[in-house]
């Protein structure tokens, strides 16, 4: 899709390719869950390859302290876009329970979960 084409054009089947063919992803989407869901559905329809959410506690900047919860919700309303965590604070979790949560969401999404950890 070129910059000059109207936004009403049908979305490409493959992910949007950025500079040097790197897939384009969205980071830092903020708002209520319905607003985030709408933005992610739009991003998927426009051909974005992924979205990513970080884990930040007691922050005014980020709305989601547990990115796995939003991934689970988005898995139900999307079909192609990758659902990622840009950071997960693993020392805060029981390792087995965390791995189980990620595995279940990965199954719910059809294998579209990408995990970032610190």
Buried (B, 14 or more C-beta within 10 A) or exposed (E): BEEEEEEEEEBEEEBBBEEEEEBBBBEEBEEEEEEBBBBBBEBBEBBBBBBBBBBBEEEEEBBBEBBBBBBBBBBEEBEBBBBBBBBBBEEEBEEEEBEEBBEBBBEBBEEBBBBBEE
